[in-house]
Amino acid sequence: TCWNCKTAKIPSWVKEYGDAFWAMNFNEFRTKDKIDMKDNTIGCANCHNPETMELVITSIPLDDALKRQGKDWRKASRNEMRALVCAQCHVEYYFADKKYAADKKPVFPWDKGMNPDQMYEYYKDKGSVADKGFEGNFADWVHPVSKVPMLKTQHPEYEMWSDGVHGAAGVTCADCHMPYTRMDGKKKISNHQWTSPLKSPEGIDRACRQCHTDKTADYLKGRVEATQKRAYDQLMVTQDMSVKAHEAVRLANAWTGEKSPEFEALMIKAKDGVRKGQFFWDYVSAENSVGFH
C-alpha cells in the first residue's frame, strides 16, 4: 500500500497482481528485479502523460474516490488538474478493511464530503470495531490508556486547501509550490523543486506576490507565520486537553463503585468525544501547512 506514493510503477504492479497487490509485503518490491530505487521513484509519469506531457491522474485510489463522487478527472479543467495531481498523495486516507474493499487498499474517505466532520461520519460504518457504541466503526488503532478505538489522520493538505481561502479563490497547489520560472531565461515552466515559497524572497515574489502585488515579501511571510503561530498554539492547548480526556476515560473505566443508570451511555458519549477530538486535532497537526492552507 505504501508504494502508492513512492513510485510510478503502481499501475503496472496492479495490472500484474490485481487487488491482491495492496496487501503484499512492502519488502517484496524492494529487490532489484522489481524496482530501481534510484530511477523508479515518484517521477514525471505520476503526473504527466509521457507522450503529450498533459496532466493526468495515475493514482488508483484518487481515481476511485472521484468516481464515487460522480467526478471524472478527464473532464477537469487544467486549473483543477494543477491541484488534483497533488491530491494523488497529499490527502487523508486509510487502509481498507477487507469486508468493504480489497484488503489494505488505500481509500480516500470523501464519500460524504471532504471536511473533517464529514470524514468522521464516513468512518462510522467502514470497519470492524466491536465495542458497544462503536459497532462497525473503522479504527486505525486502540489507545492504550483509554481503550478508545482511534483514527489516525495522515496529511490532508488537499482537503484543507479545498476548504481554505486559496482553494475558494481557485489558487492551486502548483501556483504556490511550483511557481512559474524561466528556463534559460526564455521558456516559461513550472518549477518542479516542490517546496515552500517562504524559503526565500524570490520564492515569495514568484508565488505569493503574483496575486498580492501590493505587499512586500516580508509582510506576506509575516502574515503566514502569524497564522501558523496561532494554529500551533491552539494545537498545544488541545493536545494537552486530549491527554487529560484519555486519562479521564481511563479512570472512569476503572471505577468499580456505584454507577448512574446512564453510566454506559455517558461513557460512550465521552469516548466518542475523545475519538472525535483527537481526530480533529490530528487533522491539523498532521497537515503540513500548520493551519495556513
Helices and strands as residue ranges (DSSP letters): G 2-5, H 10-17, G 18-23, G 26-29, H 44-47, H 60-68, G 73-75, H 78-84, G 86-88, E 94-95, E 106-107, H 116-122, G 123-125, E 141-142, E 149-150, H 157-162, H 165-168, H 173-177, E 180-183, E 187-190, G 197-199, H 201-206, G 208-210, H 217-254, H 263-285
